Amino acid sequence: DETLARQLVELGYRGTGERVKREDFEARKAAIEISRLAERAQQKFSSLLQL
């Protein structure tokens, strides 16, 4: 489906011929989002320490 394809591209996934089940995609997406949030929190914390 087109929405899923767009989300995969947004996550940086490039086709290798591997099919991804919806639940695997959602798990990968959640892991990436958690990583992004942790990185942002670390950046904010670091900037506060520099004040």
TAFENTA-V390378 format. One record per pair of residues at least 12 apart in sequence whose ideal C-beta (glycine too) atoms are under 10 Angstrom apart, sorted by the first residue. I is the first residue (numbers start at 1). J is the second residue. If there is no record, write none. Layout:
BEGIN
i=I j=J
i=I j=J
END
This chain:
BEGIN
i=1 j=22
i=4 j=20
i=4 j=22
i=4 j=25
i=7 j=25
i=7 j=26
i=7 j=29
i=8 j=20
i=8 j=25
i=8 j=28
i=8 j=29
i=10 j=29
i=10 j=32
i=11 j=25
i=11 j=28
i=11 j=29
i=11 j=32
i=11 j=33
i=12 j=32
i=13 j=25
i=13 j=28
i=13 j=29
i=13 j=32
END
